Amino acid sequence: MLIKILLVAFLISISTVFAVEPDYQAIIDQAYDNYHYDNRGENANYIPALAQVNPNYFAIALITVDGKIYTAGATKVKFPLESISKVFNLALVLQQFGNIEVLKKLGANATGLPFNSILAVKLQPNHIGNPFVNAGAMATVSMIKGNANQKWTTISNNLNTYAGTTLEVNQVIDKSENETNQHNHAIAKLLEAYGKFYSDTSMAVDLYTKACSVDVTVTDLAKMGVVLANHGKSPYTHKQILQVNYVSNVLAVMATAGLYDTSGNWLYKVGLPAKSGVGGGILAIVPGKFAIAAFSPPLDETGNSVRGQEAVQYIANQLKANIFN
C-alpha cells in the first residue's frame, strides 16, 4: 500500500514538472479571428475625439507572470486609458493611505446606477459608491497627496511605473474631454457639499481627466495588468510596485464594479476581475497567472468594448481561467 501511495505521489510530481504550457498564441490568434469582423457597437460619441477613432481597430495582448508576451491585431495603435486609469489611481491611494482609510473615504459597493449618475451620489450612504464610478474616481484623485503639480507628477510616475515605459497624455482627447465634462464638475461639487471631496474640485477633475487621456498600446495595458496578476510585482523590473496585501483590494473593486452596470453579469459569465474604459480598452486579471488586455473602440450600451469583451471571455474560457472554478 505504501509503495502505491509513493508511486502515485511520484507520478503527480512528474506530471506537474513536465506540465505542458497552454498554447497562448494560438488561443489569442483564434480570439482575434473569431471576433474581428463583429461590427456591433458604437464609439463613445459624447467625447467627440473618441467618436473619430477608427472603429475597425482590434488588438489583444496576454502577458504571463513570468513576462512572456503574446499579441494579435493592431498592437501598435495607441488609445486613451479612460476609466482603466481608475485602477491605478486606486492602487496609488492605497499605497499612500492604506486600505482602511480608503474604504472609509471612497467605499467599495456597487451603486446599481450608471457610472456617471448624480442620483447615485445622493442615494449612496457614503455619497460616493466606489473608486470606479466617476464620483469615487474623482474623489480618489482628490485624496492624492500634494498640490496640483505634485499630484500629477505622482499620478504620471505611477502609470509609467506599471507600464514600464513613459506614457504620454493624448492632448486631443484631453482637450475634447475638458470641453464636455461639465457633468463631472457638477458631481465633484455635489461631493464637496457632502464633505466627500478632499481637495479643490476643479483641480481634481482636471487631473482625473488628464489621467483618463493617457495613451497606451494594448501591450502597455497588459504590462500594467500583469503587475496585479503577479502580486504587485513587475516581472520585468522585479520591483514591488503595489504592496501585496493591497492587490486583493484592487481586484475586489475590479470584480464588483469594473464593467459599469454589467459587472455582475461579467463576473457570472467570465469570473475575472476586470476594468473597461470608453476608449475601447479592457483589462482582465487572472491572479498568479496572467493579464489579458484588449482594445476595440465600438462599445455596447453600458460603455464596454464589444469585441474586447468577446475576446477576453473566449480566452478565459479556453484557458479555464474563471477564478471561481
VEXPA-107851 format. One line per field, with one value per residue: residue number from 1; residue in three letters; x, y, z of N, C-alpha, C in turn. Coordinates in steps of 0.001 Angstrom, whole numbers, plus 500000, padded with zeros to 6 digits. Example, Ala and Ser with C-alpha at 12.3 -4.5 7.8 and 13.67 -1.06 7.14 Angstrom:
2
num (1	2)
residuo (ala	ser)
nxx (513190	512850)
nyy (494310	497750)
nzz (507800	507080)
caxx (512300	513670)
cayy (495500	498940)
cazz (507800	507140)
cxx (513200	512900)
cyy (496700	500030)
czz (507800	507870)
***
This chain:
325
num (1	2	3	4	5	6	7	8	9	10	11	12	13	14	15	16	17	18	19	20	21	22	23	24	25	26	27	28	29	30	31	32	33	34	35	36	37	38	39	40	41	42	43	44	45	46	47	48	49	50	51	52	53	54	55	56	57	58	59	60	61	62	63	64	65	66	67	68	69	70	71	72	73	74	75	76	77	78	79	80	81	82	83	84	85	86	87	88	89	90	91	92	93	94	95	96	97	98	99	100	101	102	103	104	105	106	107	108	109	110	111	112	113	114	115	116	117	118	119	120	121	122	123	124	125	126	127	128	129	130	131	132	133	134	135	136	137	138	139	140	141	142	143	144	145	146	147	148	149	150	151	152	153	154	155	156	157	158	159	160	161	162	163	164	165	166	167	168	169	170	171	172	173	174	175	176	177	178	179	180	181	182	183	184	185	186	187	188	189	190	191	192	193	194	195	196	197	198	199	200	201	202	203	204	205	206	207	208	209	210	211	212	213	214	215	216	217	218	219	220	221	222	223	224	225	226	227	228	229	230	231	232	233	234	235	236	237	238	239	240	241	242	243	244	245	246	247	248	249	250	251	252	253	254	255	256	257	258	259	260	261	262	263	264	265	266	267	268	269	270	271	272	273	274	275	276	277	278	279	280	281	282	283	284	285	286	287	288	289	290	291	292	293	294	295	296	297	298	299	300	301	302	303	304	305	306	307	308	309	310	311	312	313	314	315	316	317	318	319	320	321	322	323	324	325)
residuo (met	leu	ile	lys	ile	leu	leu	val	ala	phe	leu	ile	ser	ile	ser	thr	val	phe	ala	val	glu	pro	asp	tyr	gln	ala	ile	ile	asp	gln	ala	tyr	asp	asn	tyr	his	tyr	asp	asn	arg	gly	glu	asn	ala	asn	tyr	ile	pro	ala	leu	ala	gln	val	asn	pro	asn	tyr	phe	ala	ile	ala	leu	ile	thr	val	asp	gly	lys	ile	tyr	thr	ala	gly	ala	thr	lys	val	lys	phe	pro	leu	glu	ser	ile	ser	lys	val	phe	asn	leu	ala	leu	val	leu	gln	gln	phe	gly	asn	ile	glu	val	leu	lys	lys	leu	gly	ala	asn	ala	thr	gly	leu	pro	phe	asn	ser	ile	leu	ala	val	lys	leu	gln	pro	asn	his	ile	gly	asn	pro	phe	val	asn	ala	gly	ala	met	ala	thr	val	ser	met	ile	lys	gly	asn	ala	asn	gln	lys	trp	thr	thr	ile	ser	asn	asn	leu	asn	thr	tyr	ala	gly	thr	thr	leu	glu	val	asn	gln	val	ile	asp	lys	ser	glu	asn	glu	thr	asn	gln	his	asn	his	ala	ile	ala	lys	leu	leu	glu	ala	tyr	gly	lys	phe	tyr	ser	asp	thr	ser	met	ala	val	asp	leu	tyr	thr	lys	ala	cys	ser	val	asp	val	thr	val	thr	asp	leu	ala	lys	met	gly	val	val	leu	ala	asn	his	gly	lys	ser	pro	tyr	thr	his	lys	gln	ile	leu	gln	val	asn	tyr	val	ser	asn	val	leu	ala	val	met	ala	thr	ala	gly	leu	tyr	asp	thr	ser	gly	asn	trp	leu	tyr	lys	val	gly	leu	pro	ala	lys	ser	gly	val	gly	gly	gly	ile	leu	ala	ile	val	pro	gly	lys	phe	ala	ile	ala	ala	phe	ser	pro	pro	leu	asp	glu	thr	gly	asn	ser	val	arg	gly	gln	glu	ala	val	gln	tyr	ile	ala	asn	gln	leu	lys	ala	asn	ile	phe	asn)
nxx (500828	501889	503856	502328	501128	503378	504210	502082	502280	504770	504269	502414	504022	505875	504206	503465	505866	506503	504382	502438	502613	499924	498998	499292	499553	498201	495601	495100	495297	493124	490990	491153	490641	488054	486440	487060	485543	483167	480912	479307	478072	479057	481357	482329	480356	479886	482179	483775	486319	486839	484827	485780	487715	489101	486824	487441	489735	491379	492775	494712	496327	498219	499890	502083	502859	505551	506515	506205	505051	502184	500526	498031	496692	496058	498452	500162	498715	497717	495655	493386	493523	491221	488615	490065	492272	491471	491903	494636	494989	493513	495141	497313	496392	495859	498419	499322	497578	496526	494361	492151	491562	491049	488781	486997	486807	486217	484686	483338	481235	479011	476972	474604	473628	474155	477613	478174	476265	474377	472304	473034	475034	473571	471948	473570	474813	477385	477693	479400	480053	482013	485504	485464	483221	482433	482201	483506	485984	486973	487047	489000	491299	491345	492240	494952	498215	499663	500190	498706	500638	502363	500611	499973	502485	502936	500767	501322	503926	503331	501636	503470	505331	503945	503498	506045	507281	507495	504596	502307	500191	497294	496733	494678	492484	492328	491723	489255	487718	487788	486277	483776	483066	481336	479419	480868	482189	480006	479261	481514	481295	478944	479770	481624	479882	478757	480879	482719	484856	488300	490142	490695	488000	487912	490599	491056	489232	490260	492776	491982	490695	492873	494442	492762	493141	495593	497661	497949	499324	497908	499637	501128	499065	498502	500932	500773	498653	499647	501250	499473	498481	500736	500997	501497	504062	506447	507176	509315	511045	511203	510419	508565	505708	503119	502002	501708	499416	497510	496774	494637	492541	492300	491659	489249	487493	487614	486297	483683	482807	483930	483051	481095	477553	477168	478760	478178	477009	479210	481060	479670	479591	482254	484070	486347	488292	488038	488511	487051	487209	485928	487347	487696	489284	489992	490791	491749	492310	494059	494747	498021	498690	498251	497682	495122	494661	492591	491595	489238	487337	484366	481505	479257	475878	476349	478884	481103	483694	482732	483979	486203	485219	484222	486553	488160	486512	486403	489113	489486	487686	488778	491178	490335	490102	488451	488096	486493	486152)
nyy (498793	501244	501518	501915	504389	506055	505787	506956	509595	510228	510117	512206	514377	514304	514795	517367	518782	518453	519623	520696	523826	526013	526758	529752	531713	530610	530555	533270	534187	532825	533975	536568	536062	535079	537262	539683	540580	541380	543842	545181	547663	551051	553795	555838	558532	560820	561992	563867	563457	560741	559617	559812	557893	555125	552578	549989	549119	546617	544764	542456	541387	539197	538637	536747	535929	535474	537140	536635	537490	537684	538468	539916	541455	545027	546089	548238	550506	553349	554202	555978	555516	556061	555078	552954	553952	554452	552190	552200	554606	554088	552068	553658	555464	553600	552792	555176	555754	553445	550525	550669	553393	554173	552637	553768	556423	556236	553977	550775	549543	548468	550706	550283	551946	554067	554821	557541	558716	561196	560894	558560	559495	560982	559000	556925	555669	556527	558521	558301	555698	553833	553512	553366	554344	557527	559566	558473	558005	560554	561588	559915	560846	563341	562728	562138	562952	566265	569358	570642	570231	568419	566302	565523	564724	562539	560845	560442	559312	556985	555583	555251	553614	551211	550525	550303	552039	555321	557011	559024	561926	562131	564835	565785	564210	564913	567646	567514	566114	567855	569904	568890	567989	568976	567748	566053	567971	568984	566777	566591	568968	568442	566278	567672	569262	567357	566823	564995	565297	565920	567831	570799	571117	571671	571391	568666	567386	568155	566866	564210	563900	564268	562047	560049	560516	559560	557859	554464	551400	548203	546303	547750	548102	545470	544915	546632	545458	542903	543263	543365	540777	539438	539641	542306	542869	543776	541736	542341	544382	543470	544913	545704	547058	547570	547141	543875	543086	544911	544342	542550	544191	546009	544217	543264	545462	545766	543429	543819	546244	546825	546740	548680	548915	546256	544620	542527	540565	540060	538977	536713	535284	535216	535396	536859	539445	542663	545641	548164	550714	553684	554307	552039	550084	547126	545385	542429	540292	537420	536130	535372	534197	535416	538424	539818	541958	543942	545766	547681	550048	550273	550307	548661	549223	549923	550928	549298	547676	545892	543868	543542	542453	540013	538770	538529	536924	534587	533770	533418	531322	529279	528848	528062	529907	531120	532398	531304	528693)
nzz (500000	500841	498935	496622	497212	497310	494672	493242	494215	493179	490403	490151	490856	488772	486568	487136	487008	484318	483056	480334	478881	478099	474700	474270	472237	470034	471017	471457	468808	467694	469081	468072	465333	465544	466261	464984	462885	463946	464000	465761	468080	469056	468782	471603	471583	473006	473699	471569	470245	470626	469154	466611	466229	464481	463989	463355	464523	466381	468929	470867	473846	475836	478813	480706	484162	484276	482417	479649	476420	474401	471454	469236	466293	466042	467476	467706	467811	469634	472424	474609	478155	479651	481792	482818	483990	486537	488056	488654	489913	492205	493304	493889	495936	497890	498544	499635	501776	502927	503271	505022	505496	502872	502230	504037	503103	500366	499796	498593	497390	494782	492870	491498	489616	486682	485758	485843	487392	489012	490752	492082	493749	495559	496682	497709	500807	501576	499803	497662	496611	495060	494064	491265	489935	488480	490420	492715	491573	490983	493545	494523	493162	494321	496848	496625	497626	497888	495940	492864	490768	492008	492514	489861	488916	490580	489860	487108	487176	488538	486733	484639	485882	486296	483605	482663	480969	479426	479391	477485	477542	475621	473916	472290	472987	475708	475579	474249	476119	478314	477334	477436	479949	481935	483481	485165	486700	488066	489612	491257	492731	494103	495693	497248	498687	500324	501924	500970	499318	498736	498039	496026	493811	490990	490259	490852	489149	486676	486762	486999	484522	482848	483486	482506	479846	479134	476890	475764	474412	473541	474507	476390	478240	479056	480277	482451	483776	484405	486566	488692	488474	489211	491955	492643	491792	489309	486545	485022	486027	488540	490675	493596	493113	494025	497286	498601	500133	499330	496779	496554	497350	495224	493140	494079	493839	491101	490396	491369	490312	487860	485176	484728	484606	484015	485516	487304	485620	483995	485826	486528	484114	483150	485259	486097	487591	486249	484209	482313	479723	478166	475951	474587	475619	477579	480517	482069	484860	485872	488757	489823	487436	484680	482693	480676	477969	475901	472980	471336	469748	469368	471452	473791	475059	477699	477800	477382	475569	472727	471044	472647	475083	474104	473167	475498	477080	475530	475572	478337	478799	477194	478485	480908	483045	484877	488070	489974	489464)
caxx (500000	502796	504539	501361	500979	504603	504231	501124	502867	505862	503684	501837	505114	506443	503255	503495	507130	506503	503082	502542	502051	498925	499447	498663	499496	497135	494312	494977	495019	491768	490088	491177	489956	486636	485638	487449	484515	481961	480799	478310	478508	479424	482333	481782	480133	479755	483506	483923	487566	486718	483910	486514	488698	488752	486127	487928	490895	491151	494056	494685	497631	498243	501240	502148	503570	506992	506878	506049	504068	501501	499684	497404	495958	496635	499156	500915	497778	497550	494300	493395	493117	489895	488310	491030	493208	490947	492522	495980	494830	493118	496352	498157	495923	496050	499817	499520	496720	496138	493035	491087	491221	490476	487415	486199	486593	485785	483728	483656	480000	478413	475871	473388	473225	475239	478886	478231	474973	474289	471360	473770	475737	472583	471331	474529	475057	478645	477601	480440	479866	483277	486501	485391	482254	483128	482268	484565	487274	487444	487400	490288	492339	491401	492960	496397	498942	500405	499476	498323	501806	502838	499644	500112	503759	502730	499877	502028	505004	502724	501221	504687	505972	503196	503671	507460	507680	506965	503330	502035	498803	496753	496256	493414	491461	492228	491002	487872	487026	487637	485224	482472	482970	480609	478709	481809	482399	478820	479375	482549	480740	477981	480572	482181	478793	478583	482123	483344	485905	489430	490983	489951	487250	488322	491918	490961	488550	491222	493798	491288	490504	494201	494829	491949	493597	496916	497639	498678	499031	497325	500734	501351	497986	498720	502078	500265	497819	500366	501759	498427	498443	501963	501002	502006	505468	506710	508030	510441	511993	511138	510100	507253	505070	501983	502132	500991	498099	496571	496387	493298	491570	492107	490963	487874	486696	487511	485289	482326	482402	484858	482421	479912	476303	477141	479838	477685	476891	480573	481641	478890	479921	483686	484714	487658	488323	488338	488123	486914	487234	485149	488251	487695	490174	489523	491887	491287	493411	493999	495769	499059	498921	498467	496738	494654	494185	492022	491240	488371	486549	482900	481052	477853	475076	476836	480197	482164	484077	482042	484972	487079	484563	484155	487893	488602	485697	486843	490421	489285	487040	489720	492237	489690	490699	487464	488686	485557	486161)
cayy (500000	502383	501634	502511	505810	506737	505795	507984	510899	510439	510398	513550	515358	514302	515448	518802	519321	518437	520091	521406	525175	526234	527476	531062	532440	530042	530964	534702	534305	532352	535008	537656	535605	534868	538443	540963	541009	541773	545300	545731	548715	552359	554556	556801	559751	562006	562614	563979	562894	559281	559244	559844	556808	554051	551526	548674	548725	545495	544210	541629	541026	538395	538575	535854	536496	535398	538172	536254	538354	537113	539538	539803	542630	546374	546267	549492	551628	553870	554616	556520	554611	556403	554611	551967	554689	554416	551047	552526	555675	553414	551443	554736	555955	552509	552889	556401	555883	552156	550086	551063	554790	554233	552118	554751	557645	556002	552885	549691	548899	548854	551654	549857	553018	554368	555253	558999	559111	562139	560301	557598	560268	561368	557847	556063	556103	557273	559536	558097	554389	553107	554294	553192	555273	558801	560291	557890	558141	561923	561697	559229	561793	564435	562241	562011	563989	567291	570371	570151	569715	567227	565229	564994	564006	561253	560036	560099	558380	555715	554915	554870	552507	549993	550201	550079	552942	556672	557196	560425	562372	562449	566200	565951	563607	565704	568875	567150	565752	569048	570738	568230	567303	569786	566817	565630	569102	569061	565674	566956	569999	567781	565557	568668	569673	566274	566638	563785	565641	566130	568921	571686	570280	571901	570800	567204	566961	568326	565816	562968	563895	564115	560641	559272	560808	558974	556859	553198	550338	547057	545641	548565	547838	544137	545021	547259	544491	541726	543597	542927	539312	538949	540033	543667	542973	543747	540613	542858	545081	542758	545890	545563	548339	547677	546264	542629	542997	545830	543832	541966	545288	546493	543184	543172	546533	545414	542374	544274	547487	547104	546860	549522	548295	544822	543960	541261	539616	539706	538076	535471	534554	535119	535096	537504	540884	543365	547058	548658	552153	554045	554400	550743	549132	546291	544692	541372	539737	536068	536222	534356	533568	536328	539516	539926	543281	544010	547121	547852	551233	550215	549936	548305	550306	550318	551541	548292	547255	544668	542867	543302	541503	538704	538183	538142	535788	533401	533365	532914	530014	528309	528592	527700	530890	531615	532239	530595	527271)
cazz (500000	500936	497649	495692	497557	496884	493214	492808	494528	492227	489099	490215	490838	487432	485668	487437	486499	482867	482570	479066	478940	477041	473504	474416	470974	469206	471586	471152	467372	467452	469587	467087	464124	465829	466565	464381	461941	464668	463871	466682	468995	468525	469547	472570	470805	473857	473665	470114	469720	470621	468072	465351	466164	463539	464727	462953	465330	467296	469366	472076	474415	477063	479386	481856	485309	484051	481452	478248	475770	473242	470941	467919	465847	465917	468754	467706	467927	470987	472780	475973	479232	480161	483152	483309	484846	487911	488737	489108	490897	493443	493846	494403	497239	498851	498985	500426	502953	503493	502821	505946	505213	501530	502308	504775	502334	498989	499699	497670	496948	493503	493084	490820	488710	485738	486349	485994	487954	490126	491692	492909	494787	496565	497326	498400	502189	501685	498754	496654	495989	494978	493311	489824	489361	488300	491691	493526	490889	491173	494963	494650	492742	495300	498030	496380	498358	497167	495163	491535	490051	492707	492256	488508	488837	491255	489018	485884	487505	488919	485495	483925	486585	485965	482185	482369	479898	479598	478701	477186	477501	474308	474101	471575	473844	476935	475229	473934	477356	479148	476744	477570	481253	482922	484353	486206	487616	488918	490574	492230	493618	494984	496684	498165	499580	501290	502671	500459	498358	499636	497535	495145	492872	489603	490088	490860	487924	485578	486857	486685	483069	482235	483657	481568	478490	478904	475825	475893	473455	474232	475218	477593	479190	479620	481196	483670	484456	484897	487902	489618	488420	489841	493369	492818	491390	487882	486141	484245	486912	489822	491704	494233	492832	494939	498450	498328	500765	498699	495469	496662	497418	493856	492369	494576	493235	489689	490266	491678	489643	486775	483862	484839	485051	483718	486258	487843	484514	483581	486816	486441	482891	482885	486521	486243	487864	485001	484130	480945	479523	476979	474810	473914	476277	478677	481187	482964	485654	486427	489805	489850	486130	483555	482448	479294	477576	474560	472552	470175	470143	469476	472795	473972	475645	479020	477682	477344	474225	472304	470670	473793	475983	473455	473112	476840	477521	474793	476095	479698	478706	476637	479468	482167	483940	485847	489399	490851	489125)
cxx (500863	503495	503619	501204	502184	504665	503284	501689	503974	505314	503067	502924	505744	505525	503227	504728	507087	505149	503274	501873	501031	499539	498744	498511	498379	495768	494058	494607	493585	490740	490011	490387	488446	485828	486016	486466	483222	481872	479753	478927	478867	480495	481623	481612	479967	481103	483888	485188	487519	485813	484631	487516	488197	488094	486613	489160	490506	492509	493883	496114	497419	499682	501196	502987	505083	507430	506763	504864	503510	500500	499056	496737	496761	497369	499945	500017	497627	496111	494318	492901	491665	489704	489263	492079	492773	491582	493836	495994	494377	494330	497256	497690	495970	497466	500010	498762	496344	494692	491893	490615	490554	489039	486494	485847	485983	484747	484159	482412	479562	477196	474553	472843	474390	476453	478982	476961	475114	473341	472061	474509	474776	472079	472304	474771	476347	478737	478698	480187	481133	484248	486407	484219	482927	483260	483434	485928	487842	487809	488732	491426	492473	492162	494471	497129	499607	499524	499235	499502	502335	501912	499850	501416	503622	501872	500621	503134	504464	502302	502439	505357	505264	503452	505111	507963	507102	505719	503064	500534	498420	496071	494914	492262	491238	491428	489519	487085	486802	486530	483833	482254	482281	479880	479619	482099	481207	478850	480381	482042	479724	478707	481157	481116	478521	479832	482895	484353	487058	490484	490114	489276	487724	489669	491819	490275	489489	492270	493208	491128	491822	494675	494045	492457	494987	496806	498457	498454	498432	498401	501105	500325	498143	499898	501651	499462	498575	501031	500751	498324	499617	502124	501679	503430	505594	507574	509258	511492	512139	510924	508711	506549	503912	502158	501195	499574	497087	496092	494966	492226	491261	491301	489508	486990	486559	486398	483874	481871	483208	484241	481075	478688	476265	478235	479405	477568	478270	481187	480964	479351	481417	484496	486101	487485	488747	487965	488103	487035	486519	486033	488341	488594	489459	490715	491300	492486	493099	495104	496738	499405	499221	497446	496376	494201	493631	491632	490396	487371	485038	482436	479615	477136	475592	478266	481365	482430	483416	483052	485885	486498	484550	485513	488344	487814	486131	488164	490281	488655	488005	490795	491681	490182	489734	487941	487772	485489	487154)
cyy (501258	502622	502297	504006	506601	506841	506865	509383	511244	510823	511790	514607	515449	515036	516953	519454	519457	518863	520938	522766	525349	526975	528832	531773	531924	530487	532447	534900	533881	533367	536178	537268	535490	536161	539706	541444	541450	543302	545922	546806	550003	552994	555488	558146	560992	562664	562691	563341	561370	558804	559142	558699	555704	552888	550115	548219	547597	544897	543456	541394	540205	538331	537725	536474	536317	536281	537802	537001	537673	538155	539167	541124	543915	546772	547570	550709	552036	554337	555107	555508	554816	555777	553553	552645	554656	553289	551467	553730	555100	552763	552492	555218	554861	552539	554079	556389	554563	551813	550487	552484	554926	553725	553126	555949	557414	554901	551821	549016	549391	549735	551166	550893	553333	555007	556754	559560	560101	561590	559308	558309	560619	560159	556985	556569	556899	558381	559427	556799	553588	553880	554178	553901	556639	559589	559775	558046	559549	562174	561007	560170	562919	564029	562249	563213	564995	568337	569820	569526	568433	566036	564639	564218	562621	560323	559527	559080	557002	554921	554417	553651	551190	549559	549878	550924	554323	556834	558682	560708	562659	563813	566450	565403	564449	566978	568580	566822	566970	569961	570158	567599	568131	568895	566349	566747	569236	567975	566030	567997	569398	566981	566518	569110	568622	566037	565405	564067	566212	567094	569794	570869	570446	571258	569282	566691	567071	567207	564445	562824	563659	562671	559749	559410	560260	557832	555621	552373	549181	546291	546403	548208	546468	544134	545654	546243	543327	542002	543146	541405	538703	539484	541375	543887	542908	542540	541058	543531	544379	543718	545622	546909	548597	546670	545063	542638	544001	545326	543281	543042	545832	545490	543047	544237	546302	544385	542918	545469	547795	547306	547584	548716	546782	544054	542607	540198	539134	538703	536715	534627	534261	534816	535676	538962	541615	544832	547466	550175	552494	554338	553085	549709	548300	545501	543680	540694	538310	535989	535033	533775	534572	537446	539505	541364	543191	545450	547052	548951	551060	549603	549444	549444	550771	550858	550581	547848	545928	543579	542523	542296	540099	538011	537695	536938	534501	532872	532764	531526	528945	527906	528202	528605	531442	531345	531497	529102	526524)
czz (500000	499602	496620	495931	497075	495367	492662	493043	493544	490859	489053	490130	489455	486456	485882	486840	484985	482270	481312	479200	477824	475862	473478	473072	470081	469699	471326	469684	467056	467925	468601	465839	464339	465804	465801	463322	462631	464694	464784	467570	468277	469397	470528	471878	471668	474114	472188	469553	469672	469496	466733	465198	465232	464287	464387	463732	466290	467649	470672	472533	475678	477539	480646	482962	485204	482880	479991	477639	474521	472747	469593	467578	465852	467200	468827	467921	469382	471194	474225	476997	479638	481554	483685	484186	486305	488732	489393	490044	492247	494098	494495	495775	498301	499401	499924	501749	503616	503186	503756	505663	503844	501534	502986	503891	500950	498843	498711	497106	495575	493759	492486	489857	487767	486404	486564	486621	489107	491191	492620	494043	495912	497361	498130	499827	502353	500639	497700	495897	496024	494092	491802	489163	489314	489597	492534	492902	491049	492633	495237	494302	493755	496568	497855	496964	497420	496510	493758	490791	490686	492485	490866	488336	489446	490409	487789	486141	487856	487676	484713	484558	486293	484522	481829	481217	480196	478738	478506	477192	476048	474418	473406	472412	475090	476684	474986	475194	478243	478627	476972	478948	482338	483931	485495	487203	488573	489993	491665	493217	494599	496071	497718	499161	500651	502147	502244	499350	499154	499092	496647	494033	491425	489313	489968	489594	486724	485585	486542	485171	482349	482335	482703	480143	478192	477901	476175	474631	474241	475009	476478	478662	479840	480583	482518	484484	485054	486245	488963	489634	489179	491265	493616	492371	489869	487537	485366	485117	488254	490999	492259	494128	493775	496067	498305	498896	500221	497334	495510	496744	496024	493042	492805	493934	491731	489480	490423	490854	488391	485410	483969	485288	484831	484454	486815	486777	484053	484557	486776	485247	482753	484144	486691	486659	486594	485115	482672	480926	478236	475770	474052	474542	477321	479207	482156	483609	486079	487474	489775	488504	485012	483564	480970	479067	476164	474265	471286	470514	470239	470798	472772	474701	477002	478993	477654	475909	473862	471968	471844	474763	475388	473481	474480	477335	476820	475362	477491	479687	478212	477643	480834	483306	484971	487273	490357	490533	489998)
***
